[in-house]
Amino acid sequence: MNHYYAICEPDDAGGFWISFPGRDGITSAAVSAGQIVSQAQDALATVLMYEGTPADLPPSIEDGAMPPVALSDYDQPLVVVIPFQPVAAKEAA
């Protein structure tokens, strides 16, 4: 099990936009705070589903990722640790 930093920003409808520092193409949304982890895990799994590899994921905490500190470009950011077990697409099939 690896752990990844995600940044969550509240949206106008009461939900959250989810992004991963250093990986602009990996995003998701959650309609409530309770869905943040599952939606973020789904976004990470989607990367691997389309012939991605664990190297396409953001750096994990286990690989030395540090908490994001340059948050001035975000609106009311929450930094959330997302647990996720990377499984390559070929293994999942």
C-alpha positions as CSV (number, residue, x, y, z in Angstrom):
1,M,0.0,0.0,0.0
2,N,1.4,3.4,-1.0
3,H,0.2,6.8,0.1
4,Y,-0.1,9.9,-2.2
5,Y,-0.7,13.6,-1.5
6,A,-3.8,15.1,-3.0
7,I,-5.0,18.7,-2.9
8,C,-8.7,19.3,-2.6
9,E,-10.4,22.6,-3.2
10,P,-14.0,23.3,-2.4
11,D,-16.3,24.0,-5.3
12,D,-19.3,26.3,-5.3
13,A,-21.8,23.4,-5.0
14,G,-20.3,22.0,-1.8
15,G,-18.1,19.4,-3.3
16,F,-14.4,19.3,-4.0
17,W,-12.0,19.3,-6.9
18,I,-9.1,16.8,-6.4
19,S,-5.7,17.1,-8.0
20,F,-2.3,15.6,-7.4
21,P,0.8,17.8,-7.1
22,G,3.2,17.3,-10.0
23,R,0.7,15.4,-12.1
24,D,-1.6,17.9,-13.8
25,G,-3.5,15.3,-15.8
26,I,-4.7,13.3,-12.8
27,T,-7.8,15.0,-11.4
28,S,-11.2,14.1,-10.0
29,A,-14.2,15.6,-8.2
30,A,-16.1,14.6,-5.1
31,V,-19.6,15.7,-4.2
32,S,-18.8,15.5,-0.4
33,A,-15.8,15.3,1.8
34,G,-16.6,11.7,2.5
35,Q,-16.0,10.8,-1.1
36,I,-12.6,12.4,-1.5
37,V,-10.5,9.3,-0.8
38,S,-12.6,7.0,-3.0
39,Q,-12.7,9.5,-5.9
40,A,-9.0,10.1,-5.6
41,Q,-8.3,6.4,-5.6
42,D,-10.4,6.0,-8.7
43,A,-8.4,8.7,-10.5
44,L,-5.2,6.9,-9.7
45,A,-6.6,3.6,-10.8
46,T,-7.7,5.1,-14.1
47,V,-4.1,6.1,-14.9
48,L,-3.2,2.4,-14.6
49,M,-6.2,1.1,-16.4
50,Y,-5.1,2.7,-19.7
51,E,-1.7,1.0,-20.0
52,G,-0.2,3.3,-17.5
53,T,2.5,2.1,-15.1
54,P,3.1,3.0,-11.4
55,A,5.8,5.4,-12.7
56,D,2.9,7.5,-14.2
57,L,1.5,8.0,-10.8
58,P,2.6,10.9,-8.6
59,P,5.5,10.2,-6.2
60,S,4.3,8.3,-3.2
61,I,5.2,9.2,0.4
62,E,7.0,5.9,0.6
63,D,9.1,7.1,-2.4
64,G,10.0,10.3,-0.6
65,A,7.2,12.7,-1.6
66,M,7.1,15.6,0.7
67,P,3.8,17.4,1.6
68,P,3.0,20.2,-0.8
69,V,3.8,23.6,0.7
70,A,3.4,26.0,-2.3
71,L,-0.4,26.3,-2.1
72,S,-0.9,29.9,-3.0
73,D,-2.3,28.9,-6.4
74,Y,-5.1,27.0,-4.8
75,D,-8.4,28.2,-3.3
76,Q,-8.8,27.0,0.3
77,P,-6.7,23.9,-0.2
78,L,-6.9,20.8,1.9
79,V,-4.0,18.4,1.7
80,V,-5.2,14.8,2.0
81,V,-3.2,11.6,2.1
82,I,-4.7,9.0,-0.2
83,P,-3.9,5.3,0.4
84,F,-3.7,3.4,-2.8
85,Q,-2.2,0.0,-3.9
86,P,-0.9,0.4,-7.5
87,V,-1.8,-2.6,-9.6
88,A,-0.6,-2.6,-13.2
89,A,-3.3,-2.9,-15.9
90,K,-2.1,-6.4,-17.0
91,E,-2.2,-7.7,-13.4
92,A,-5.7,-6.3,-12.8
93,A,-7.1,-8.0,-16.0
